[in-house]
Amino acid sequence: MTRLLARWRVFLGFVFAVLVLWLASPTRTSLLIGAAIAVAGECLRLWAAGHLEKSKEVTRSGPYRYTRHPLYLGSATIGAGIAVTSHNWIVVAVVVTYMALTLTAAMRSEEAHLREKFGDAYDAYAEKRAAPMDRPFSWPRAIGNREHHTMLGLAAGLVMLAMKMWLE
């Protein structure tokens, strides 16, 4: 079940996004506060994507020095921002449930993969025994990790929530 949820989390995200948009009742204040929270989450994701070398190494630079899952932490922060923007307790419950289930599944699946691929190197990192790396942020690396897709998705979602606010 964990792998299935991890694999389907993006598709499920689109399904839940439609539900969130339908139920949302954003106000000017909720839109401004929620958007600020969501953008902070995207900034964390962008920082992480600019350091990540997927399936090539156990990345230990940038935000990976501080947390094993900065992309998922950024996603959870984006979700929190969208929940605040929605100004609806049902949406908050939907977002929290979706994030808890899918991100937990993704983290477990990813950790199993990294442990299988990198063995003790990943265990040393997870147990904070590995030395941090010194590598600068890279825009090409962030683009290679397709972070621009998340940026565009967030921008589109915030625009649609703003349009809903103005139309109601």
N, C-alpha and C positions, 0 to 999 in steps of 0.2 A: 504493500500500500504506500509505503514511504517513497519508493522510486516512482510510482505512478503519479502521486501528487507532485513530486518534484518535477517530473517531466511535463505535466499538464498545467503548471502554475501560470505560465504566460497566457495560454488560451483562457484559463479560468479567470485570469485578471481582466481580460476583455469582457467576459460575460458579467463579472461583478461590476465592472466600470459602467456598463449600461444600467444595471440596477441602481448603482450609486447616483448616476446622473438623473434617473427617473425620480428617485426618492428625495434628492437634495433640495434644500430650501435656503440657498446661500443668501447672506446679507452682506452689505458692504464691509462690515467689521469682520465677519467670519471669513470672507474672501481674502481680505488683507492679511489677517493673522495666519490663516491656514496656508495661503500661498507662501508666506515667509517661511513657515515651518517646512513645507514641501520643497522649496528651493534650497533650504539648508540641507535637506536630505539628498537632493540631487548634487549639491556641491561635494558632499562626502563621497557619493558614488563616483563622481567625475575624478576626484582625487585618487580614489582606489583604482579606477580603471586605467589611469595614467601610470600606475606602478605595476599592474598585474601582468604576468606572463603566464597565461592559462596553460596548464598541463605541461609546462616546460620546467618549472621550478616551484619551490615553496617560497612565495614572495614574502619578503620581510622588510620592505621599505615602505615609505609613506604611511598611510593609516594602518597597514598590516603590522607595523611595529607595536600598535596599541590594542588591536582587536583582530581576531581570526577572520571575522566576517564583515568587513566594512561595507561591502556592496549590499548585503542583506540588512545591515543596520541603517544604511541610507535608504533602502526600500521601505523599511518599517517607518522611518521618519517621514518619507513621502506619504505613506499611507496615513500616518497621524495627521499630516497637514491636510490631506484630502478629507479626512473625517471631520476636522475642525471646519474646513470650508463648507462642508455640506450642511452644517447647522441642523443636524437631524440625528437623534439618538439611535434610530434603527440603522442608519448608515454606519454610525460608530461601531455598533455591534457586528455588522456585516464585515467591516474592514478589519476589526480586531480578530474575528474568527478566521477570515481568509488569510491574514498575515500569520497568525499563530500556526495554522495548519500547514500552509504552503512553505513558509520560510523555515519552520522546524524540519519539515521533510527535506527541503533542499539542503540545509546545513548537514543533516545526517548523511544524506546521499553523497554530498561533496566530500565530507570528511572520510567516508569509507573509500571513495575513489582515491583521494590523496594519500591515505594510509597505504592502500594497495600499490599505488604507483611509486611513492617516495619513501615508504617504510619509516625507518628511524628518523630521517630528516624531517618528516612531518610531525612525528611524535615529539621530537626536540623542540620544534616550533610551538606546537600546541601546549607543551609544558613550560614554555618560556625559557628553555635552555639554549636555544639557538641565538647567535648574535644577530642583531639587526643588519640589514644591508644599507649601503649608502648609494642610492640611485635617485636621480632627479625625476620629477614628473615629466611625462612625455605626451604631447597631444597626439602624435601618430599612434602611440600605444593605446590611448583612450579611444580613438576612432576605430582602431583595429579590434578593440573589445566591444565595439558597437554601442558605446555609451550615448552617442548622438540619437539613437533610437529612443532611449529612455527620456532624454531631454525633450525631443519632439513630442513624445507621448504625454509628458507632464504639461508642456506648453499647451497642447491641444485640449487636454482635460481641463486646465484652468480657464482657457478661453471659453469652453462650452459651459462651465459652471458660471462664469461671468455673464455669458449671454442668457443663461437661464435666470439669473438674478435680475437682469435688466428687463427681461420679457415678462416677469411675473409682477 
